[in-house]
Structures are given as C-alpha cells and as structure tokens.
Amino acid sequence: MEHEAKKEVERLLRDGRKSEAINYVRDRFEVSVPDATRLVEAVEIGMVSPSNNNDRGPLPELSRHTAKCGKMYCSTTILVLVTVMCITLAGWLYYRQYKAISGSTLVPGVVVQLEESSDSEAVAPVVEYTWNGKTMRYQSSTYSHPPAYELRESVRLYVNRDDPETIYIDSFTERWLAVVILGVVGAITGSIATIFYRAGRRH
C-alpha cells in the first residue's frame, strides 16, 4: 500500500502537480497539511537523490504515524466512554438516593452485628431499629475494611415511607462513598482523554 502511494506521489511530482500530491497524501492518510507537505517533499528529495529513493523512506514513517494516531484515537474513545459511564452512574445513584430520602423518615438504630463478606476481609453493619411498632433489621450492602462501625454503635436510618425496604444509613460511607468514587474516576479518565485528544490534534 505504501509503495503504491509513493508511486502516485512521484507521478504527480513528475507532472509538476505538487499541490495535488500534498492533497493526495493528506486525504489518503488523514494527516495535517504540514505533515503531508513534509512527506511529499521527502519523496521529492528521494527522486533527486537515487541513493535515498527506496521503499524504506517517508511513507513507512507515515504508516507508523497513522498507526500511532489510530491507537491514540482508540484510547481516547475508550476513556471518553468510561468517563460518560462513571458520571452517568454517579448521577443516577445520587438521584435515586435523593428521591428515596425525600420520602423517608429518620429513625434511630443500633449496630447489632458485623456481617463478613465472602472473602472475610470486609464487613457490613446489621442495624436493628423499630418501624411501625415492630423491631426490624437492616443489613447494609456497603462492606468496608477496617469496619466503618462498631458493635452497639448508635446510627440513624432513612426508611422510605412508601417502600420500607429502601433504607440508607445516615453516614458518608453509605450515602456518598460510591458517588464520590465514580465521580473521581470519571474526572481522572476525562482529564486523560482530554490530554490524548490534544496530543492527537498536535500530530
């Protein structure tokens, strides 16, 4: 492919159509006008100097350049998708929690058990509370190591009045940790994607 492109550039140069040769390289390999000009001029020099006129010249270099830009574009696209997913999920979790808490009642509770995870390295609190005159228990889905709570520790629970099984412990770990982690990851991947995009534009 590079050999055919080089032959076409040489043909255009021999016909005195250098600007067309530049446009040809630019369109075929999707590079900037300065890069296309540089490569066409390199082919032109090779035509004048037979010792330099071989297939190991500028077009293989252009192929490497194109491949590099392609990889950077692919990486940027993946990072953008990860950023969008993280920010969207963080926003959804925040909205879901906001809607649940806006229709909830704040009730007192006590940590009565620390439930171990499957690998026994983290624990989640089990909270006992009273709802409508009945003693109930709620196990958090948030595991932590070291434990975020102690046995017999007093906590407060948001219990949704329309759906009493929707419960949040009134703490940073329970309410905001997942949102913050997703937001930070989204911000980092978004920043890296911006750097890659600007680097690609410079090439």
N, C-alpha and C positions, 0 to 999 in steps of 0.2 A: 504493500500500500504506500509506504513512504517513498519507495523507488518510483512508483508511478507519479506521485505528486511532484517529486523533484523533477522528473522529465517534463511534466506540464509547465512547471515554473521556468525551466530552461527554455522551453519552446516560446513562451510568452516574452522572455527577456530577449531572445534572438530576434523576435519580431518588433522589438522596441516598445513593448506594452508592459512596462514595469508596474504602472499603477494597477493594471488588471491582474498582474501576478500577485501583488500585495493583497488585493481584494480576494483573490482565489485562496490564498493561504489563510487569510482571516476567516473566511466563511467555512472552509473545509475543516479547520482545526479549532474554530471558535476561540481565537485569541485576539488580543487587542491589536490595534493598528501599529503601534510602535514595535510590538513583538513580531508581527508579520513582516514589517519593513526590515527589521534586523535579520530575519531569516532569509528573506529574498535577497538581501544584499550579500549575505554569506554565500548563497548559491551563485550569485553573480561573480563574486571573487573566485569561487571554485572553478567557474567557467574560464576565467582569465588565467588561473594557475592550475594547469593539469595535474600537478602533483597533489593538489588538495581536492581534486574532483573525484570523490569516491562516495560510496553509499554510507560511509560512517560519519558523514558531515552533519549539517544542521538539522535535517529532517528527523533522524533518530532522536536528536536532542528535543525537537518539537514533540515527538511522540512521548518522551519521558515527561515533558512539561504538561502535556494534555492529560496523561495518566495521573500526575500529581494533582492537577486541578480537579479531576474527576473524583479522586479519593477524598479531597477536601470538601467537595460539594456533597458527597455521600455522608461524610461525618457530620457536616453542618445540618443536613436534613434530619439525621437521626437525633441529634442534640435538640433541634427545634421541636421534634415530635415528643421527646421526653419532657421538655420544658412545658409544652402545652398540656400533656397528660398530668404532670405534677400539679401545675397551677389549677387546672380544672378540678382535679380530685380534692385538692385543698379547699377550693371554693365550695364544692359540693358538701364536704364534711362540715364546714363552717355553717352553711345554710341549713343543713339537716339538723345540726345541733341547735341552732338559733330557733328554728321552728318548734323543736321538741321542748326546749326550755321555756319558750314564751308561753306554753300552755301547761307548765309544770308547777308543782307545789314543792317547796323546800322543806324537807323533813330531816330530823336528826337520826343518826345511825351509829353503830359501833362495829368495829372490825372484830369478827369472832374467829376468823380462820385465814390462813395464808395458803392458797392453793398453788401447788407446784406445777410448772409446765411439764411437757412430755420429756424434756431433757433434764429436768430437775435443777436447772440453773437459774431460773427466774420464778417469781411468784406473783399471784394476783390476789387482791383482797376479797374476802367474802364478808359482806356487811349485813348486819341484822337491823331491821327497822320495823316500825309499826305503820300500817296503812289500812285505813278504814276499820280500826279496831283489831286487826289481825297482825300477828308477828310474821314478817316476811324476810327472805334472804335474797341478796343480790350479789352475784359474782362478777367482778369486773373482767372485761376482755383485754385489759392492758396489763401485761406482765412486765416486771422490772427486776433488775439485779444491780445493786442490793435492793431489798424491799423498800417500796415508797411509803409503806405504812407499818405500824406496829400493832400487835395484838392488843385489844381493848382500847385502841385509839378511837376517839370520837370524830366522826365525819358528818358531813351534810350531803344529802342526796336530792337531786332534782327528779321527781317522779311525775311523769306525764299523766295528767288527769284523764285524758281520753284513751290512753294506752299505757296502763301502769307497768307494762313490761319494758317500756322505754325509759331507761334510768341513766343518769350521769352523776358520778361523784363530783362534788364541787371542789375540784383541785386542778392545778395546772397540768399534771400528768394525764389525767383522764380527759380533760376538755380540750387542751391546746397542743399537747406534745405531737400528735400525728400531723396536725395542721402546720405547725412550725417546721417539722422535718421536711414535709413535702414542699413547703414554700422555700426553704433554704436550698433544697436540691434543685428546684425549678430555677431559682435565681442563679445558682452556680452553672448549671447547664446552659441557661440562657446567655450568661456572660461569655462562656467558652464559644458558643455558637456565633455570637457577635464578633469575637476575635477571629474565628475561622473565616467568617463571611468577608470581613475587611481585608484579611490576608489574601483571600481569593480574588477580591477586586483589584488588589495591587498587582497580582500576577496576570 
